[in-house]
């Protein structure tokens, strides 16, 4: 009986460790850089979001001071949307991947907002309060 228990323990431990390894999903890094389309300057603190096939957010982040971003994702296919205040969004379709991938440089174009006439009015009225 003691020999049977000694034989079962290594088998049980290897089965448990193998099942944990089989269920663990490795992540890979998707990286890229964001620049201004006109000035070619790096754009820091841009929002970067990875969306799955149903347009659900899987992972998000921001670019660093040099405009670089890194998103750890499960291998697969994603749509990466890069956005910044004052710029039009840029969308990158990744295609299926199984290892880390550099998406390249995303160049954001400045957003132009047109408004109608603006009327500015002023008053020179001074109110004095007495005690």
Backbone atoms as SQL, in Angstrom:
CREATE TABLE atoms (id INTEGER PRIMARY KEY, chain TEXT, resi INTEGER, resn TEXT, atom TEXT, x REAL, y REAL, z REAL);
INSERT INTO atoms VALUES
  (1, 'A', 1, 'UNK', 'N', 0.819, -1.193, 0.000),
  (2, 'A', 1, 'UNK', 'CA', 0.000, 0.000, 0.000),
  (3, 'A', 1, 'UNK', 'C', 0.870, 1.266, 0.000),
  (4, 'A', 2, 'UNK', 'N', 1.955, 1.240, 0.790),
  (5, 'A', 2, 'UNK', 'CA', 2.847, 2.384, 0.874),
  (6, 'A', 2, 'UNK', 'C', 3.512, 2.647, -0.478),
  (7, 'A', 3, 'UNK', 'N', 3.867, 1.586, -1.215),
  (8, 'A', 3, 'UNK', 'CA', 4.456, 1.739, -2.547),
  (9, 'A', 3, 'UNK', 'C', 3.460, 2.354, -3.521),
  (10, 'A', 4, 'UNK', 'N', 2.200, 2.017, -3.402),
  (11, 'A', 4, 'UNK', 'CA', 1.161, 2.571, -4.275),
  (12, 'A', 4, 'UNK', 'C', 1.005, 4.071, -4.035),
  (13, 'A', 5, 'UNK', 'N', 1.016, 4.483, -2.788),
  (14, 'A', 5, 'UNK', 'CA', 0.899, 5.912, -2.454),
  (15, 'A', 5, 'UNK', 'C', 2.111, 6.664, -2.977),
  (16, 'A', 6, 'UNK', 'N', 3.299, 6.108, -2.822),
  (17, 'A', 6, 'UNK', 'CA', 4.510, 6.756, -3.307),
  (18, 'A', 6, 'UNK', 'C', 4.475, 6.885, -4.827),
  (19, 'A', 7, 'UNK', 'N', 3.887, 5.928, -5.520),
  (20, 'A', 7, 'UNK', 'CA', 3.790, 5.979, -6.981),
  (21, 'A', 7, 'UNK', 'C', 2.727, 6.977, -7.438),
  (22, 'A', 8, 'UNK', 'N', 1.660, 7.137, -6.676),
  (23, 'A', 8, 'UNK', 'CA', 0.549, 8.025, -7.063),
  (24, 'A', 8, 'UNK', 'C', 0.909, 9.494, -6.852),
  (25, 'A', 9, 'UNK', 'N', 1.677, 9.819, -5.823),
  (26, 'A', 9, 'UNK', 'CA', 1.988, 11.219, -5.507),
  (27, 'A', 9, 'UNK', 'C', 2.688, 11.920, -6.671),
  (28, 'A', 10, 'UNK', 'N', 3.765, 11.387, -7.259),
  (29, 'A', 10, 'UNK', 'CA', 4.379, 12.096, -8.387),
  (30, 'A', 10, 'UNK', 'C', 3.436, 12.226, -9.589),
  (31, 'A', 11, 'UNK', 'N', 2.644, 11.209, -9.836),
  (32, 'A', 11, 'UNK', 'CA', 1.684, 11.273, -10.939),
  (33, 'A', 11, 'UNK', 'C', 0.665, 12.381, -10.707),
  (34, 'A', 12, 'UNK', 'N', 0.149, 12.476, -9.499),
  (35, 'A', 12, 'UNK', 'CA', -0.840, 13.498, -9.165),
  (36, 'A', 12, 'UNK', 'C', -0.230, 14.894, -9.266),
  (37, 'A', 13, 'UNK', 'N', 0.968, 15.062, -8.739),
  (38, 'A', 13, 'UNK', 'CA', 1.622, 16.371, -8.814),
  (39, 'A', 13, 'UNK', 'C', 1.890, 16.778, -10.260),
  (40, 'A', 14, 'UNK', 'N', 2.379, 15.846, -11.074),
  (41, 'A', 14, 'UNK', 'CA', 2.638, 16.194, -12.475),
  (42, 'A', 14, 'UNK', 'C', 1.342, 16.514, -13.213),
  (43, 'A', 15, 'UNK', 'N', 0.256, 15.827, -12.899),
  (44, 'A', 15, 'UNK', 'CA', -1.034, 16.113, -13.528),
  (45, 'A', 15, 'UNK', 'C', -1.513, 17.515, -13.154),
  (46, 'A', 16, 'UNK', 'N', -1.386, 17.888, -11.878),
  (47, 'A', 16, 'UNK', 'CA', -1.818, 19.217, -11.427),
  (48, 'A', 16, 'UNK', 'C', -0.969, 20.305, -12.084),
  (49, 'A', 17, 'UNK', 'N', 0.335, 20.138, -12.103),
  (50, 'A', 17, 'UNK', 'CA', 1.204, 21.140, -12.719),
  (51, 'A', 17, 'UNK', 'C', 0.951, 21.250, -14.218),
  (52, 'A', 18, 'UNK', 'N', 0.715, 20.146, -14.890),
  (53, 'A', 18, 'UNK', 'CA', 0.439, 20.185, -16.330),
  (54, 'A', 18, 'UNK', 'C', -0.883, 20.903, -16.614),
  (55, 'A', 19, 'UNK', 'N', -1.895, 20.678, -15.784),
  (56, 'A', 19, 'UNK', 'CA', -3.190, 21.326, -16.018),
  (57, 'A', 19, 'UNK', 'C', -3.085, 22.836, -15.808),
  (58, 'A', 20, 'UNK', 'N', -2.284, 23.293, -14.838),
  (59, 'A', 20, 'UNK', 'CA', -2.079, 24.725, -14.670),
  (60, 'A', 20, 'UNK', 'C', -1.362, 25.312, -15.878),
  (61, 'A', 21, 'UNK', 'N', -0.370, 24.616, -16.373),
  (62, 'A', 21, 'UNK', 'CA', 0.382, 25.111, -17.529),
  (63, 'A', 21, 'UNK', 'C', -0.495, 25.129, -18.781),
  (64, 'A', 22, 'UNK', 'N', -1.346, 24.128, -18.947),
  (65, 'A', 22, 'UNK', 'CA', -2.212, 24.070, -20.127),
  (66, 'A', 22, 'UNK', 'C', -3.255, 25.183, -20.104),
  (67, 'A', 23, 'UNK', 'N', -3.720, 25.582, -18.907),
  (68, 'A', 23, 'UNK', 'CA', -4.737, 26.622, -18.811),
  (69, 'A', 23, 'UNK', 'C', -4.147, 28.025, -18.839),
  (70, 'A', 24, 'UNK', 'N', -2.868, 28.167, -18.543),
  (71, 'A', 24, 'UNK', 'CA', -2.230, 29.484, -18.545),
  (72, 'A', 24, 'UNK', 'C', -2.034, 29.947, -19.983),
  (73, 'A', 25, 'UNK', 'N', -2.475, 31.158, -20.280),
  (74, 'A', 25, 'UNK', 'CA', -2.327, 31.697, -21.626),
  (75, 'A', 25, 'UNK', 'C', -1.222, 32.726, -21.614),
  (76, 'A', 26, 'UNK', 'N', -0.291, 32.550, -22.507),
  (77, 'A', 26, 'UNK', 'CA', 0.832, 33.464, -22.622),
  (78, 'A', 26, 'UNK', 'C', 0.376, 34.766, -23.291),
  (79, 'A', 27, 'UNK', 'N', 0.907, 35.875, -22.833),
  (80, 'A', 27, 'UNK', 'CA', 0.625, 37.146, -23.491),
  (81, 'A', 27, 'UNK', 'C', 1.840, 37.559, -24.308),
  (82, 'A', 28, 'UNK', 'N', 1.576, 38.305, -25.354),
  (83, 'A', 28, 'UNK', 'CA', 2.636, 38.853, -26.196),
  (84, 'A', 28, 'UNK', 'C', 2.439, 40.362, -26.259),
  (85, 'A', 29, 'UNK', 'N', 3.515, 41.083, -26.506),
  (86, 'A', 29, 'UNK', 'CA', 3.454, 42.541, -26.518),
  (87, 'A', 29, 'UNK', 'C', 3.217, 43.074, -27.923),
  (88, 'A', 30, 'UNK', 'N', 2.196, 43.909, -28.036),
  (89, 'A', 30, 'UNK', 'CA', 1.953, 44.677, -29.249),
  (90, 'A', 30, 'UNK', 'C', 2.490, 46.071, -28.962),
  (91, 'A', 31, 'UNK', 'N', 3.387, 46.568, -29.804),
  (92, 'A', 31, 'UNK', 'CA', 4.002, 47.863, -29.571),
  (93, 'A', 31, 'UNK', 'C', 3.837, 48.756, -30.797),
  (94, 'A', 32, 'UNK', 'N', 4.071, 50.036, -30.603),
  (95, 'A', 32, 'UNK', 'CA', 3.994, 50.997, -31.696),
  (96, 'A', 32, 'UNK', 'C', 4.394, 52.371, -31.204),
  (97, 'A', 33, 'UNK', 'N', 4.340, 53.330, -32.113),
  (98, 'A', 33, 'UNK', 'CA', 4.673, 54.709, -31.766),
  (99, 'A', 33, 'UNK', 'C', 3.662, 55.630, -32.435),
  (100, 'A', 34, 'UNK', 'N', 3.409, 56.776, -31.808),
  (101, 'A', 34, 'UNK', 'CA', 2.448, 57.755, -32.319),
  (102, 'A', 34, 'UNK', 'C', 3.173, 59.080, -32.526),
  (103, 'A', 35, 'UNK', 'N', 2.965, 59.666, -33.727),
  (104, 'A', 35, 'UNK', 'CA', 3.582, 60.955, -34.063),
  (105, 'A', 35, 'UNK', 'C', 2.548, 61.877, -34.695),
  (106, 'A', 36, 'UNK', 'N', 2.837, 63.171, -34.658),
  (107, 'A', 36, 'UNK', 'CA', 2.027, 64.170, -35.344),
  (108, 'A', 36, 'UNK', 'C', 2.316, 64.057, -36.840),
  (109, 'A', 37, 'UNK', 'N', 1.268, 64.025, -37.659),
  (110, 'A', 37, 'UNK', 'CA', 1.421, 63.857, -39.100),
  (111, 'A', 37, 'UNK', 'C', 2.155, 65.027, -39.743),
  (112, 'A', 38, 'UNK', 'N', 1.903, 66.245, -39.283),
  (113, 'A', 38, 'UNK', 'CA', 2.512, 67.440, -39.871),
  (114, 'A', 38, 'UNK', 'C', 3.939, 67.670, -39.380),
  (115, 'A', 39, 'UNK', 'N', 4.110, 67.718, -38.066),
  (116, 'A', 39, 'UNK', 'CA', 5.407, 68.090, -37.484),
  (117, 'A', 39, 'UNK', 'C', 6.343, 66.906, -37.288),
  (118, 'A', 40, 'UNK', 'N', 5.814, 65.691, -37.353),
  (119, 'A', 40, 'UNK', 'CA', 6.588, 64.453, -37.132),
  (120, 'A', 40, 'UNK', 'C', 7.109, 64.341, -35.700),
  (121, 'A', 41, 'UNK', 'N', 6.557, 65.144, -34.791),
  (122, 'A', 41, 'UNK', 'CA', 6.960, 65.077, -33.392),
  (123, 'A', 41, 'UNK', 'C', 6.236, 63.929, -32.703),
  (124, 'A', 42, 'UNK', 'N', 6.897, 63.333, -31.704),
  (125, 'A', 42, 'UNK', 'CA', 6.287, 62.267, -30.920),
  (126, 'A', 42, 'UNK', 'C', 5.104, 62.829, -30.136),
  (127, 'A', 43, 'UNK', 'N', 4.035, 62.057, -30.043),
  (128, 'A', 43, 'UNK', 'CA', 2.855, 62.492, -29.289),
  (129, 'A', 43, 'UNK', 'C', 2.752, 61.695, -27.993),
  (130, 'A', 44, 'UNK', 'N', 3.069, 62.326, -26.852),
  (131, 'A', 44, 'UNK', 'CA', 2.957, 61.623, -25.576),
  (132, 'A', 44, 'UNK', 'C', 1.515, 61.604, -25.079),
  (133, 'A', 45, 'UNK', 'N', 1.223, 60.627, -24.246),
  (134, 'A', 45, 'UNK', 'CA', -0.044, 60.510, -23.509),
  (135, 'A', 45, 'UNK', 'C', -1.269, 60.369, -24.410),
  (136, 'A', 46, 'UNK', 'N', -1.109, 59.707, -25.557),
  (137, 'A', 46, 'UNK', 'CA', -2.262, 59.378, -26.408),
  (138, 'A', 46, 'UNK', 'C', -2.928, 58.117, -25.866),
  (139, 'A', 47, 'UNK', 'N', -4.226, 58.010, -26.046),
  (140, 'A', 47, 'UNK', 'CA', -4.964, 56.833, -25.611),
  (141, 'A', 47, 'UNK', 'C', -4.858, 55.753, -26.686),
  (142, 'A', 48, 'UNK', 'N', -4.538, 54.525, -26.276),
  (143, 'A', 48, 'UNK', 'CA', -4.429, 53.383, -27.185),
  (144, 'A', 48, 'UNK', 'C', -5.306, 52.270, -26.635),
  (145, 'A', 49, 'UNK', 'N', -6.229, 51.759, -27.471),
  (146, 'A', 49, 'UNK', 'CA', -7.181, 50.740, -27.029),
  (147, 'A', 49, 'UNK', 'C', -7.185, 49.592, -28.027),
  (148, 'A', 50, 'UNK', 'N', -7.132, 48.354, -27.519),
  (149, 'A', 50, 'UNK', 'CA', -7.248, 47.160, -28.362),
  (150, 'A', 50, 'UNK', 'C', -8.668, 46.623, -28.243),
  (151, 'A', 51, 'UNK', 'N', -9.324, 46.425, -29.391),
  (152, 'A', 51, 'UNK', 'CA', -10.694, 45.914, -29.442),
  (153, 'A', 51, 'UNK', 'C', -10.695, 44.530, -30.081),
  (154, 'A', 52, 'UNK', 'N', -11.579, 43.640, -29.591),
  (155, 'A', 52, 'UNK', 'CA', -11.696, 42.323, -30.201),
  (156, 'A', 52, 'UNK', 'C', -12.707, 42.351, -31.349),
  (157, 'A', 53, 'UNK', 'N', -13.078, 41.188, -31.862),
  (158, 'A', 53, 'UNK', 'CA', -13.969, 41.100, -33.021),
  (159, 'A', 53, 'UNK', 'C', -15.361, 41.669, -32.749),
  (160, 'A', 54, 'UNK', 'N', -15.794, 41.695, -31.489),
  (161, 'A', 54, 'UNK', 'CA', -17.106, 42.237, -31.145),
  (162, 'A', 54, 'UNK', 'C', -17.015, 43.686, -30.670),
  (163, 'A', 55, 'UNK', 'N', -15.881, 44.344, -30.925),
  (164, 'A', 55, 'UNK', 'CA', -15.620, 45.731, -30.543),
  (165, 'A', 55, 'UNK', 'C', -15.664, 45.969, -29.035),
  (166, 'A', 56, 'UNK', 'N', -15.355, 44.940, -28.263),
  (167, 'A', 56, 'UNK', 'CA', -15.219, 45.092, -26.816),
  (168, 'A', 56, 'UNK', 'C', -13.769, 45.444, -26.506),
  (169, 'A', 57, 'UNK', 'N', -13.579, 46.317, -25.539),
  (170, 'A', 57, 'UNK', 'CA', -12.223, 46.705, -25.151),
  (171, 'A', 57, 'UNK', 'C', -11.565, 45.542, -24.429),
  (172, 'A', 58, 'UNK', 'N', -10.401, 45.140, -24.932),
  (173, 'A', 58, 'UNK', 'CA', -9.639, 44.052, -24.334),
  (174, 'A', 58, 'UNK', 'C', -8.545, 44.612, -23.438),
  (175, 'A', 59, 'UNK', 'N', -7.865, 45.645, -23.914),
  (176, 'A', 59, 'UNK', 'CA', -6.772, 46.252, -23.155),
  (177, 'A', 59, 'UNK', 'C', -6.615, 47.697, -23.608),
  (178, 'A', 60, 'UNK', 'N', -6.198, 48.544, -22.714),
  (179, 'A', 60, 'UNK', 'CA', -5.974, 49.938, -23.044),
  (180, 'A', 60, 'UNK', 'C', -4.724, 50.453, -22.365),
  (181, 'A', 61, 'UNK', 'N', -4.229, 51.563, -22.867),
  (182, 'A', 61, 'UNK', 'CA', -3.046, 52.177, -22.279),
  (183, 'A', 61, 'UNK', 'C', -2.825, 53.550, -22.883),
  (184, 'A', 62, 'UNK', 'N', -1.700, 54.154, -22.530),
  (185, 'A', 62, 'UNK', 'CA', -1.341, 55.455, -23.089),
  (186, 'A', 62, 'UNK', 'C', 0.108, 55.400, -23.568),
  (187, 'A', 63, 'UNK', 'N', 0.435, 56.318, -24.458),
  (188, 'A', 63, 'UNK', 'CA', 1.809, 56.390, -24.937),
  (189, 'A', 63, 'UNK', 'C', 2.687, 57.064, -23.884),
  (190, 'A', 64, 'UNK', 'N', 3.964, 56.743, -23.911),
  (191, 'A', 64, 'UNK', 'CA', 4.904, 57.362, -22.973),
  (192, 'A', 64, 'UNK', 'C', 5.358, 58.721, -23.502),
  (193, 'A', 65, 'UNK', 'N', 6.373, 59.296, -22.886),
  (194, 'A', 65, 'UNK', 'CA', 6.846, 60.636, -23.256),
  (195, 'A', 65, 'UNK', 'C', 7.371, 60.695, -24.687),
  (196, 'A', 66, 'UNK', 'N', 7.826, 59.552, -25.218),
  (197, 'A', 66, 'UNK', 'CA', 8.360, 59.501, -26.579),
  (198, 'A', 66, 'UNK', 'C', 7.338, 58.998, -27.599),
  (199, 'A', 67, 'UNK', 'N', 6.082, 58.848, -27.178),
  (200, 'A', 67, 'UNK', 'CA', 5.031, 58.419, -28.089),
  (201, 'A', 67, 'UNK', 'C', 4.930, 56.918, -28.278),
  (202, 'A', 68, 'UNK', 'N', 5.678, 56.120, -27.529),
  (203, 'A', 68, 'UNK', 'CA', 5.630, 54.657, -27.659),
  (204, 'A', 68, 'UNK', 'C', 4.571, 54.065, -26.750),
  (205, 'A', 69, 'UNK', 'N', 3.974, 52.954, -27.203),
  (206, 'A', 69, 'UNK', 'CA', 3.013, 52.231, -26.369),
  (207, 'A', 69, 'UNK', 'C', 3.325, 50.743, -26.418),
  (208, 'A', 70, 'UNK', 'N', 2.837, 50.029, -25.394),
  (209, 'A', 70, 'UNK', 'CA', 2.975, 48.579, -25.303),
  (210, 'A', 70, 'UNK', 'C', 1.697, 48.027, -24.698),
  (211, 'A', 71, 'UNK', 'N', 1.080, 47.081, -25.398),
  (212, 'A', 71, 'UNK', 'CA', -0.124, 46.434, -24.898),
  (213, 'A', 71, 'UNK', 'C', 0.128, 44.928, -24.799),
  (214, 'A', 72, 'UNK', 'N', 0.113, 44.347, -23.604),
  (215, 'A', 72, 'UNK', 'CA', 0.227, 42.889, -23.495),
  (216, 'A', 72, 'UNK', 'C', -1.128, 42.252, -23.814),
  (217, 'A', 73, 'UNK', 'N', -1.157, 41.410, -24.850),
  (218, 'A', 73, 'UNK', 'CA', -2.407, 40.803, -25.319),
  (219, 'A', 73, 'UNK', 'C', -2.229, 39.306, -25.522),
  (220, 'A', 74, 'UNK', 'N', -3.342, 38.587, -25.500),
  (221, 'A', 74, 'UNK', 'CA', -3.329, 37.176, -25.885),
  (222, 'A', 74, 'UNK', 'C', -3.122, 37.106, -27.399),
  (223, 'A', 75, 'UNK', 'N', -2.445, 36.093, -27.913),
  (224, 'A', 75, 'UNK', 'CA', -2.311, 35.973, -29.369),
  (225, 'A', 75, 'UNK', 'C', -3.691, 35.980, -30.028),
  (226, 'A', 76, 'UNK', 'N', -3.812, 36.647, -31.153),
  (227, 'A', 76, 'UNK', 'CA', -5.096, 36.738, -31.842),
  (228, 'A', 76, 'UNK', 'C', -5.115, 37.880, -32.829),
  (229, 'A', 77, 'UNK', 'N', -6.321, 38.360, -33.101),
  (230, 'A', 77, 'UNK', 'CA', -6.525, 39.442, -34.051),
  (231, 'A', 77, 'UNK', 'C', -7.281, 40.566, -33.341),
  (232, 'A', 78, 'UNK', 'N', -6.784, 41.789, -33.490),
  (233, 'A', 78, 'UNK', 'CA', -7.367, 42.930, -32.796),
  (234, 'A', 78, 'UNK', 'C', -7.443, 44.143, -33.719),
  (235, 'A', 79, 'UNK', 'N', -8.249, 45.090, -33.284),
  (236, 'A', 79, 'UNK', 'CA', -8.292, 46.411, -33.916),
  (237, 'A', 79, 'UNK', 'C', -7.798, 47.385, -32.859),
  (238, 'A', 80, 'UNK', 'N', -6.719, 48.099, -33.171),
  (239, 'A', 80, 'UNK', 'CA', -6.114, 49.032, -32.219),
  (240, 'A', 80, 'UNK', 'C', -6.486, 50.447, -32.641),
  (241, 'A', 81, 'UNK', 'N', -7.091, 51.194, -31.717),
  (242, 'A', 81, 'UNK', 'CA', -7.518, 52.567, -31.984),
  (243, 'A', 81, 'UNK', 'C', -6.637, 53.513, -31.167),
  (244, 'A', 82, 'UNK', 'N', -6.018, 54.466, -31.866),
  (245, 'A', 82, 'UNK', 'CA', -5.159, 55.468, -31.229),
  (246, 'A', 82, 'UNK', 'C', -5.880, 56.808, -31.301),
  (247, 'A', 83, 'UNK', 'N', -5.980, 57.507, -30.159),
  (248, 'A', 83, 'UNK', 'CA', -6.676, 58.791, -30.155),
  (249, 'A', 83, 'UNK', 'C', -5.959, 59.774, -29.234),
  (250, 'A', 84, 'UNK', 'N', -6.109, 61.045, -29.578),
  (251, 'A', 84, 'UNK', 'CA', -5.550, 62.126, -28.769),
  (252, 'A', 84, 'UNK', 'C', -6.434, 63.350, -28.967),
  (253, 'A', 85, 'UNK', 'N', -6.525, 64.171, -27.934),
  (254, 'A', 85, 'UNK', 'CA', -7.327, 65.389, -28.008),
  (255, 'A', 85, 'UNK', 'C', -6.754, 66.312, -29.080),
  (256, 'A', 86, 'UNK', 'N', -7.612, 66.773, -29.996),
  (257, 'A', 86, 'UNK', 'CA', -7.185, 67.674, -31.053),
  (258, 'A', 86, 'UNK', 'C', -6.744, 66.967, -32.319),
  (259, 'A', 87, 'UNK', 'N', -6.863, 65.627, -32.346),
  (260, 'A', 87, 'UNK', 'CA', -6.441, 64.839, -33.498),
  (261, 'A', 87, 'UNK', 'C', -7.556, 63.870, -33.903),
  (262, 'A', 88, 'UNK', 'N', -7.564, 63.501, -35.188),
  (263, 'A', 88, 'UNK', 'CA', -8.471, 62.457, -35.662),
  (264, 'A', 88, 'UNK', 'C', -7.942, 61.106, -35.197),
  (265, 'A', 89, 'UNK', 'N', -8.852, 60.170, -34.881),
  (266, 'A', 89, 'UNK', 'CA', -8.450, 58.830, -34.465),
  (267, 'A', 89, 'UNK', 'C', -7.788, 58.080, -35.618),
  (268, 'A', 90, 'UNK', 'N', -6.910, 57.155, -35.266),
  (269, 'A', 90, 'UNK', 'CA', -6.283, 56.261, -36.242),
  (270, 'A', 90, 'UNK', 'C', -6.580, 54.834, -35.808),
  (271, 'A', 91, 'UNK', 'N', -6.954, 53.978, -36.765),
  (272, 'A', 91, 'UNK', 'CA', -7.280, 52.590, -36.474),
  (273, 'A', 91, 'UNK', 'C', -6.309, 51.678, -37.202),
  (274, 'A', 92, 'UNK', 'N', -5.784, 50.687, -36.483),
  (275, 'A', 92, 'UNK', 'CA', -4.837, 49.724, -37.041),
  (276, 'A', 92, 'UNK', 'C', -5.430, 48.332, -36.865),
  (277, 'A', 93, 'UNK', 'N', -5.566, 47.589, -37.952),
  (278, 'A', 93, 'UNK', 'CA', -6.024, 46.196, -37.894),
  (279, 'A', 93, 'UNK', 'C', -4.775, 45.326, -37.776),
  (280, 'A', 94, 'UNK', 'N', -4.679, 44.507, -36.726),
  (281, 'A', 94, 'UNK', 'CA', -3.438, 43.776, -36.488),
  (282, 'A', 94, 'UNK', 'C', -3.299, 42.520, -37.331),
  (283, 'A', 95, 'UNK', 'N', -4.379, 41.848, -37.676),
  (284, 'A', 95, 'UNK', 'CA', -4.246, 40.540, -38.302),
  (285, 'A', 95, 'UNK', 'C', -3.854, 39.531, -37.232),
  (286, 'A', 96, 'UNK', 'N', -3.981, 38.248, -37.511),
  (287, 'A', 96, 'UNK', 'CA', -3.627, 37.267, -36.484),
  (288, 'A', 96, 'UNK', 'C', -2.122, 37.273, -36.201),
  (289, 'A', 97, 'UNK', 'N', -1.763, 37.117, -34.935),
  (290, 'A', 97, 'UNK', 'CA', -0.360, 37.069, -34.550),
  (291, 'A', 97, 'UNK', 'C', -0.208, 36.098, -33.396),
  (292, 'A', 98, 'UNK', 'N', 0.971, 35.542, -33.269),
  (293, 'A', 98, 'UNK', 'CA', 1.248, 34.609, -32.191),
  (294, 'A', 98, 'UNK', 'C', 2.446, 35.016, -31.360),
  (295, 'A', 99, 'UNK', 'N', 3.120, 36.059, -31.781),
  (296, 'A', 99, 'UNK', 'CA', 4.273, 36.559, -31.036),
  (297, 'A', 99, 'UNK', 'C', 4.238, 38.077, -31.044),
  (298, 'A', 100, 'UNK', 'N', 5.134, 38.706, -30.291),
  (299, 'A', 100, 'UNK', 'CA', 5.166, 40.164, -30.210),
  (300, 'A', 100, 'UNK', 'C', 5.249, 40.804, -31.586),
  (301, 'A', 101, 'UNK', 'N', 4.631, 41.975, -31.703),
  (302, 'A', 101, 'UNK', 'CA', 4.565, 42.622, -33.006),
  (303, 'A', 101, 'UNK', 'C', 4.674, 44.130, -32.841),
  (304, 'A', 102, 'UNK', 'N', 5.495, 44.779, -33.687),
  (305, 'A', 102, 'UNK', 'CA', 5.582, 46.238, -33.734),
  (306, 'A', 102, 'UNK', 'C', 4.636, 46.707, -34.828),
  (307, 'A', 103, 'UNK', 'N', 3.644, 47.512, -34.480),
  (308, 'A', 103, 'UNK', 'CA', 2.632, 47.954, -35.430),
  (309, 'A', 103, 'UNK', 'C', 3.098, 49.112, -36.300),
  (310, 'A', 104, 'UNK', 'N', 4.261, 49.649, -36.004),
  (311, 'A', 104, 'UNK', 'CA', 4.769, 50.758, -36.793),
  (312, 'A', 104, 'UNK', 'C', 4.440, 52.094, -36.155),
  (313, 'A', 105, 'UNK', 'N', 4.612, 53.150, -36.947),
  (314, 'A', 105, 'UNK', 'CA', 4.363, 54.504, -36.475),
  (315, 'A', 105, 'UNK', 'C', 2.997, 54.948, -36.959),
  (316, 'A', 106, 'UNK', 'N', 2.145, 55.315, -36.024),
  (317, 'A', 106, 'UNK', 'CA', 0.817, 55.838, -36.339),
  (318, 'A', 106, 'UNK', 'C', 0.915, 57.359, -36.372),
  (319, 'A', 107, 'UNK', 'N', 0.556, 57.963, -37.504),
  (320, 'A', 107, 'UNK', 'CA', 0.651, 59.420, -37.646),
  (321, 'A', 107, 'UNK', 'C', -0.751, 60.016, -37.560),
  (322, 'A', 108, 'UNK', 'N', -0.986, 60.768, -36.492),
  (323, 'A', 108, 'UNK', 'CA', -2.290, 61.382, -36.282),
  (324, 'A', 108, 'UNK', 'C', -2.355, 62.740, -36.958),
  (325, 'A', 109, 'UNK', 'N', -3.489, 62.980, -37.624),
  (326, 'A', 109, 'UNK', 'CA', -3.714, 64.273, -38.280),
  (327, 'A', 109, 'UNK', 'C', -4.479, 65.186, -37.336),
  (328, 'A', 110, 'UNK', 'N', -4.074, 66.446, -37.318),
  (329, 'A', 110, 'UNK', 'CA', -4.751, 67.428, -36.479),
  (330, 'A', 110, 'UNK', 'C', -6.199, 67.563, -36.920),
  (331, 'A', 111, 'UNK', 'N', -7.086, 67.611, -35.970),
  (332, 'A', 111, 'UNK', 'CA', -8.514, 67.745, -36.242),
  (333, 'A', 111, 'UNK', 'C', -8.851, 69.215, -36.437),
  (334, 'A', 112, 'UNK', 'N', -9.582, 69.500, -37.485),
  (335, 'A', 112, 'UNK', 'CA', -9.972, 70.876, -37.774),
  (336, 'A', 112, 'UNK', 'C', -11.444, 71.020, -37.408),
  (337, 'A', 113, 'UNK', 'N', -11.724, 71.962, -36.552),
  (338, 'A', 113, 'UNK', 'CA', -13.089, 72.223, -36.125),
  (339, 'A', 113, 'UNK', 'C', -13.494, 73.595, -36.621),
  (340, 'A', 114, 'UNK', 'N', -14.517, 73.623, -37.455),
  (341, 'A', 114, 'UNK', 'CA', -14.998, 74.905, -37.973),
  (342, 'A', 114, 'UNK', 'C', -16.202, 75.353, -37.164),
  (343, 'A', 115, 'UNK', 'N', -16.183, 76.623, -36.802),
  (344, 'A', 115, 'UNK', 'CA', -17.314, 77.184, -36.069),
  (345, 'A', 115, 'UNK', 'C', -17.828, 78.394, -36.835),
  (346, 'A', 116, 'UNK', 'N', -19.036, 78.788, -36.524),
  (347, 'A', 116, 'UNK', 'CA', -19.640, 79.957, -37.181),
  (348, 'A', 116, 'UNK', 'C', -19.098, 81.250, -36.594),
  (349, 'A', 117, 'UNK', 'N', -19.806, 82.325, -36.851),
  (350, 'A', 117, 'UNK', 'CA', -19.402, 83.634, -36.340),
  (351, 'A', 117, 'UNK', 'C', -19.435, 83.644, -34.820),
  (352, 'A', 118, 'UNK', 'N', -18.509, 84.395, -34.254),
  (353, 'A', 118, 'UNK', 'CA', -18.435, 84.552, -32.813),
  (354, 'A', 118, 'UNK', 'C', -18.626, 86.019, -32.493),
  (355, 'A', 119, 'UNK', 'N', -19.527, 86.301, -31.560),
  (356, 'A', 119, 'UNK', 'CA', -19.777, 87.680, -31.163),
  (357, 'A', 119, 'UNK', 'C', -19.303, 87.868, -29.736),
  (358, 'A', 120, 'UNK', 'N', -18.457, 88.857, -29.535),
  (359, 'A', 120, 'UNK', 'CA', -17.915, 89.152, -28.217),
  (360, 'A', 120, 'UNK', 'C', -18.506, 90.473, -27.758),
  (361, 'A', 121, 'UNK', 'N', -19.060, 90.476, -26.556),
  (362, 'A', 121, 'UNK', 'CA', -19.607, 91.711, -25.997),
  (363, 'A', 121, 'UNK', 'C', -18.928, 91.982, -24.661),
  (364, 'A', 122, 'UNK', 'N', -18.870, 93.270, -24.305),
  (365, 'A', 122, 'UNK', 'CA', -18.247, 93.665, -23.045),
  (366, 'A', 122, 'UNK', 'C', -19.025, 94.801, -22.428),
  (367, 'A', 123, 'UNK', 'N', -18.780, 95.030, -21.165),
  (368, 'A', 123, 'UNK', 'CA', -19.456, 96.110, -20.453),
  (369, 'A', 123, 'UNK', 'C', -18.421, 96.831, -19.595),
  (370, 'A', 124, 'UNK', 'N', -18.586, 98.137, -19.477),
  (371, 'A', 124, 'UNK', 'CA', -17.659, 98.901, -18.639),
  (372, 'A', 124, 'UNK', 'C', -18.328, 99.298, -17.326),
  (373, 'A', 125, 'UNK', 'N', -19.398, 98.658, -16.978),
  (374, 'A', 125, 'UNK', 'CA', -20.141, 98.973, -15.775),
  (375, 'A', 125, 'UNK', 'C', -19.344, 98.571, -14.545),
  (376, 'A', 126, 'UNK', 'N', -19.292, 99.476, -13.578),
  (377, 'A', 126, 'UNK', 'CA', -18.594, 99.219, -12.318),
  (378, 'A', 126, 'UNK', 'C', -19.603, 99.392, -11.198),
  (379, 'A', 127, 'UNK', 'N', -19.707, 98.392, -10.378),
  (380, 'A', 127, 'UNK', 'CA', -20.599, 98.484, -9.222),
  (381, 'A', 127, 'UNK', 'C', -19.768, 98.767, -7.983),
  (382, 'A', 128, 'UNK', 'N', -20.141, 99.851, -7.285),
  (383, 'A', 128, 'UNK', 'CA', -19.463, 100.198, -6.057),
  (384, 'A', 128, 'UNK', 'C', -20.387, 99.878, -4.892),
  (385, 'A', 129, 'UNK', 'N', -19.822, 99.263, -3.892),
  (386, 'A', 129, 'UNK', 'CA', -20.591, 98.926, -2.701),
  (387, 'A', 129, 'UNK', 'C', -20.137, 99.833, -1.561),
  (388, 'A', 130, 'UNK', 'N', -21.135, 100.394, -0.865),
  (389, 'A', 130, 'UNK', 'CA', -20.807, 101.221, 0.283),
  (390, 'A', 130, 'UNK', 'C', -21.178, 100.482, 1.542),
  (391, 'A', 131, 'UNK', 'N', -20.423, 100.769, 2.584),
  (392, 'A', 131, 'UNK', 'CA', -20.681, 100.136, 3.871),
  (393, 'A', 131, 'UNK', 'C', -21.763, 100.815, 4.625);
